Amino acid sequence: MNLNFDFLRNVELVAPEKAKPTRNSTIKNPEGMRIRVFGNGKIYPSKELTEKFNLEYVSKTSETEANGLDIFSSKNWGMFPQTTDSHVVFVAVVPKSSPKVDLFGQVGYDEDGNPKNSVLEQGGGSFGKELLSIIEDVYGISIDKKEYRDFEVKEDIVIESPTGVYFVPKTVTHGERKGEISVVRRENISVMPLAPVVDEAPNSEDVEEVEDNYNAEAYPEHDSAPYPEEDDEPQLEYVSGISGAPEYDGTQPEYNPGNSDGPVWRN
């Protein structure tokens, strides 16, 4: 057999293209009545939760009242009995127009007044870091930066106030009182437990992929309207005239809404 290799004289080798690493795109939105909390502070609702509680952003000209979420620990909630050893993370559905909405409360708008982003893609704004701390404090769950956990809204358990008024705890974020717990008054809202999904292990994901999808122009730095500076903090007003309530002399506890026979504070 005669093999002719003359063709090799004119062969020019081609440098192979450097293989690009592939990444699986993170599935940001869970299914069911859940939110997905990433260890880097991003928070995404499910489509079902968004539709159920009308969380999607609307145009500035819309007459529809969309909602956001307040999320807080029972440990900081003065209306919750503190005699129990069991504590819960609560979620409340509140109008986006309310002051100090924790989650999905604010978005940027284009020149036509339309939202620049969907609540399904936004990532939850600046509240994520605080929520991670609340989850670890109440449930003992620490979420690594390359993991996420799902949390379910237990809509079959609604915590009702006999008066329809709720004093929701908020962490002061500015001024000399930064880090302290303040309160805001809410009326006729739905308060439900937010429970970890216990039948699943932490999910390791490529957090960089989630961060790559972040659009800084889609929403402001703060998810809700920025908390006021110390001098602008709403002053709590002492309410007398309740059965057993003494006249205010400056010595009463700052906040005690859980005692119907004692002093109560309100905005």
C-alpha positions in Angstrom: 0.0 0.0 0.0 1.5 3.3 -1.1 0.3 6.2 1.1 0.7 9.7 -0.2 1.3 12.3 2.5 2.1 15.2 0.3 -1.1 17.0 1.3 0.4 17.5 4.7 2.9 19.9 3.3 0.2 22.5 2.9 -1.8 21.8 6.1 -2.0 24.7 8.5 -3.1 23.8 12.0 -5.9 25.9 13.5 -5.7 26.8 17.2 -8.7 25.5 19.0 -11.2 28.0 20.4 -11.0 28.2 24.1 -14.0 26.4 25.5 -16.3 28.7 27.3 -17.6 27.4 30.7 -21.3 26.8 30.8 -23.5 27.6 33.7 -27.0 26.4 34.4 -29.3 29.4 34.6 -30.7 29.6 38.1 -34.4 29.1 38.4 -35.2 32.1 40.5 -38.9 31.7 41.1 -40.3 28.8 43.2 -43.7 27.2 42.7 -46.7 27.3 45.0 -47.3 30.0 47.7 -43.6 30.6 48.3 -40.7 33.0 48.1 -37.2 31.9 47.3 -34.5 33.4 49.5 -30.9 33.4 48.2 -27.9 33.6 50.5 -26.8 36.8 48.8 -30.0 38.6 49.8 -32.0 38.2 46.6 -35.7 37.3 47.1 -38.1 36.1 44.4 -41.8 35.3 44.7 -43.6 32.5 42.8 -46.0 33.4 40.1 -48.8 31.9 42.2 -48.0 34.1 45.2 -47.7 37.2 43.0 -51.1 36.6 41.4 -52.8 35.6 44.7 -51.8 38.7 46.6 -51.5 41.1 43.6 -47.8 41.8 44.1 -47.0 42.8 40.5 -46.0 46.4 39.9 -48.5 48.6 38.0 -48.1 51.7 36.0 -48.3 55.1 37.6 -51.7 55.7 35.9 -53.2 52.4 37.0 -56.1 52.6 39.4 -55.3 49.1 40.7 -53.9 49.0 44.3 -51.0 46.6 44.2 -49.5 45.1 47.3 -46.1 44.4 48.9 -45.0 42.4 51.9 -44.0 43.1 55.5 -41.9 40.3 57.0 -41.0 40.3 60.7 -40.2 38.2 63.7 -42.6 37.4 66.5 -39.7 38.1 68.9 -40.0 41.8 68.0 -43.7 42.0 67.7 -45.2 43.6 70.8 -48.7 42.2 70.0 -47.4 38.6 70.1 -47.4 36.8 73.4 -43.8 36.7 74.6 -44.5 34.0 77.2 -44.1 31.3 74.6 -40.8 29.6 73.7 -41.9 29.1 70.1 -41.4 31.9 67.6 -42.4 32.5 64.0 -41.6 34.6 61.1 -44.7 36.4 59.9 -45.6 37.9 56.6 -48.2 40.5 56.0 -49.8 41.6 52.8 -49.9 45.4 52.7 -50.6 48.1 50.0 -47.5 49.2 48.2 -48.6 52.8 49.0 -48.1 52.2 52.7 -45.0 53.6 54.4 -42.0 51.4 55.0 -43.0 48.3 53.0 -40.3 45.7 53.5 -40.5 43.8 50.2 -41.8 44.5 46.7 -42.8 48.0 47.7 -41.1 50.2 45.1 -39.7 50.0 41.6 -38.2 52.4 39.0 -40.4 53.7 36.2 -39.7 54.6 32.6 -40.6 57.9 31.0 -44.1 56.6 30.2 -44.8 55.7 33.8 -44.4 52.0 33.3 -42.4 49.7 35.8 -38.9 49.0 34.6 -39.0 45.6 36.1 -41.3 42.8 37.1 -41.7 41.7 40.7 -40.8 38.2 39.5 -37.3 39.4 38.3 -36.5 42.3 40.6 -34.8 40.4 43.4 -36.4 42.2 46.4 -34.2 45.2 46.9 -32.3 45.9 50.1 -34.4 44.0 52.7 -32.8 40.6 51.9 -29.9 41.0 54.3 -32.3 41.7 57.2 -34.5 38.8 56.2 -31.5 36.5 56.3 -30.8 37.6 59.9 -34.5 37.1 60.9 -34.6 33.6 59.4 -31.4 32.6 61.2 -32.6 34.1 64.5 -36.0 32.5 64.5 -35.5 29.2 62.6 -31.8 28.7 63.1 -31.4 28.5 59.3 -28.2 30.0 57.8 -28.2 30.2 54.0 -24.8 30.1 52.4 -24.1 32.6 49.7 -24.2 29.9 47.1 -27.5 28.4 48.3 -31.1 29.3 48.5 -34.1 28.1 50.6 -37.8 28.3 49.9 -40.3 29.6 52.4 -44.0 29.1 52.2 -46.8 31.5 53.1 -49.3 29.5 55.3 -52.4 31.2 54.0 -54.7 28.9 56.0 -53.5 30.5 59.2 -54.4 34.1 59.5 -53.5 36.1 62.6 -56.3 38.5 63.3 -56.3 41.6 65.5 -59.6 42.1 67.3 -59.5 45.8 66.4 -58.2 45.4 62.9 -55.2 47.5 63.9 -51.6 46.0 63.8 -48.4 47.6 65.1 -45.8 46.0 62.9 -42.1 46.1 64.0 -39.5 47.8 61.9 -35.8 48.1 62.2 -34.6 51.7 62.2 -32.0 52.0 59.4 -30.7 55.6 59.9 -29.7 58.0 62.6 -28.7 57.5 66.2 -31.4 54.8 66.7 -30.1 52.7 63.8 -30.7 49.0 64.6 -33.4 49.6 67.2 -37.0 48.4 66.7 -39.7 50.9 65.9 -43.3 50.3 64.8 -45.6 51.3 62.1 -49.4 51.2 62.2 -51.3 49.0 59.7 -55.0 48.4 59.4 -57.0 45.5 58.1 -54.0 43.5 56.7 -53.5 39.8 56.4 -50.8 38.4 58.7 -49.7 34.8 58.1 -46.8 32.5 59.1 -43.8 32.3 56.7 -42.5 28.8 57.2 -39.4 27.1 55.8 -40.0 24.2 53.4 -38.7 21.4 55.5 -38.8 18.6 52.9 -35.9 20.0 50.9 -32.2 20.5 51.5 -30.5 23.8 50.8 -30.0 24.3 47.1 -26.6 25.1 45.8 -26.8 27.5 42.9 -24.5 29.8 41.0 -25.2 33.1 42.8 -23.2 35.0 40.2 -25.8 34.0 37.6 -28.5 35.6 39.8 -26.4 38.7 40.3 -25.8 39.0 36.5 -29.5 39.4 36.0 -29.7 42.4 38.4 -30.6 45.6 36.6 -29.6 48.6 38.7 -31.9 50.9 36.8 -35.0 48.7 37.3 -35.5 49.7 40.9 -34.0 52.2 43.4 -31.5 51.3 46.1 -34.2 50.8 48.7 -37.0 48.4 47.9 -39.5 50.6 49.8 -39.3 54.3 50.3 -36.1 55.1 52.3 -36.6 55.0 56.0 -36.4 58.6 57.3 -33.5 60.0 59.2 -33.6 60.1 63.0 -35.1 63.6 63.0 -37.8 62.5 60.6 -38.8 59.4 62.4 -42.6 59.4 63.1 -43.2 60.2 66.7 -45.2 57.7 68.7 -48.2 59.2 70.4 -49.3 58.0 73.8 -53.0 57.2 73.9 -54.9 57.5 77.2 -58.5 57.0 77.6 -58.2 53.2 77.4 -59.5 51.2 80.4 -56.8 51.3 83.0 -54.5 53.5 81.1 -52.7 56.1 83.3 -52.0 59.6 82.2 -48.6 59.8 80.4 -45.9 61.1 82.7 -42.9 60.1 80.6 -42.1 56.9 82.5 -44.4 54.4 80.7 -42.9 51.8 78.4 -42.4 53.0 74.9 -44.7 50.5 73.3 -47.2 48.0 74.7 -50.0 47.3 72.1 -50.3 43.7 73.4 -51.9 44.8 76.7 -55.4 45.9 75.9 -55.8 47.3 79.5 -52.5 49.2 79.5 -50.9 52.1 77.6 -50.9 51.9 73.8 -48.7 53.8 71.4 -49.6 54.7 67.9 -48.3 56.8 65.0 
